[in-house]
Amino acid sequence: MPTVAAIEATGATPVLSDVDPATRTLDPSRLGEVLGENTRAIVPVHLYGQCADMTPILEIARRHDLKVVEDAAQAHGAAFRGRRAGALADAAAFSFYPTKNLGALGDAGAIVTDRPEVAEQARLLRSYGERERYVSVRPGWNSRLDTLHAAILTAKLSHLEAWTERRREIAARYLAALSDTRLGLPVEAEGRRHVYHLFVVTVADRDAFREALGRDGVQTLVHYPRPIHVHPAYEHLAARRPPGGVRAAVRPGRQPAALPGARGARDPGCDRRDAARSPDVGA
Ligand SMILES: Cc1ncc(COP(=O)(O)O)c(C=O)c1O
């Protein structure tokens, strides 16, 4: 939702493309279906904490003279072939919403780029297009990061790597403990460092699965209950899906649910796996 909202806020027209069912990130092999003469940029979302498959995406962008903007809102510290999310394309956006891997105490975010002209425009947009106080050289808005949040983020930044390692440890425990169940488990693609913003499994009967875990004191969450093009505000996107459909985004019979994976979790759900394996769950 926010990715599309941001694109529309620029006046551009978002067009949906399908994801790879294993990683849930943009499937480069499906991109050709939606590129057109009006296409200006590709926005891969590094979903759940794993980078999209950037090499072919950047290659397609180069061939068609397109910009690439990473949505790195869920991917602080993630990497693709040794390079960090945020340093993979023309520009990237990070969210510091409190629940993100690096979170402020309220809404916050940052744009990252190595293009001076993009940095200059971002700085102008941030504060009413002012290059100097009370001189607006272009229209903008107020999107300044509060000093308090900046201070909190600066202090938390030095812990990010340790927190990320903790997330990866919890994920490794889940993967080992749940490998012989019928749950669909997250895949860390070769050459990518997953930072497990969310640990999302897929399951056949999600309600029964969530209820069974809930009875055992393990909370699960659903991100996101419905695809964007069925929301009343975004029904217009239904017509802008790839001709081959969004096959991987909407998979009949398998529904995603996130297991608890916060860095502070002392007793992650993988230690209660009997609930996840019970016969009435039909995972
Ligand atoms: C993938 C993705 N993109 C964009 C955003 C938007 O970030 P924010 O809530 O800071 O505007 C979020 C977080 O909500 C997100 O998860």
PDBQT file of the ligand as one rigid body, heavy atoms in Angstrom, charges set to zero:
ROOT
HETATM    1  C1  LIG A 301       7.331  -2.277   2.225  1.00  0.00    +0.000 C 
HETATM    2  C2  LIG A 301       6.988  -0.954   2.851  1.00  0.00    +0.000 A 
HETATM    3  N1  LIG A 301       7.062   0.155   2.101  1.00  0.00    +0.000 NA
HETATM    4  C3  LIG A 301       6.794   1.360   2.621  1.00  0.00    +0.000 A 
HETATM    5  C4  LIG A 301       6.419   1.512   3.941  1.00  0.00    +0.000 A 
HETATM    6  C5  LIG A 301       6.062   2.881   4.417  1.00  0.00    +0.000 C 
HETATM    7  O1  LIG A 301       6.791   3.305   5.480  1.00  0.00    +0.000 OA
HETATM    8  P1  LIG A 301       6.173   4.412   6.468  1.00  0.00    +0.000 P 
HETATM    9  O2  LIG A 301       5.111   3.710   7.272  1.00  0.00    +0.000 OA
HETATM   10  O3  LIG A 301       7.339   4.851   7.287  1.00  0.00    +0.000 OA
HETATM   11  O4  LIG A 301       5.605   5.485   5.620  1.00  0.00    +0.000 OA
HETATM   12  C6  LIG A 301       6.324   0.386   4.766  1.00  0.00    +0.000 A 
HETATM   13  C7  LIG A 301       5.938   0.476   6.181  1.00  0.00    +0.000 C 
HETATM   14  O5  LIG A 301       4.843   0.668   6.550  1.00  0.00    +0.000 OA
HETATM   15  C8  LIG A 301       6.600  -0.879   4.199  1.00  0.00    +0.000 A 
HETATM   16  O6  LIG A 301       6.527  -1.983   4.942  1.00  0.00    +0.000 OA
ENDROOT
TORSDOF 0
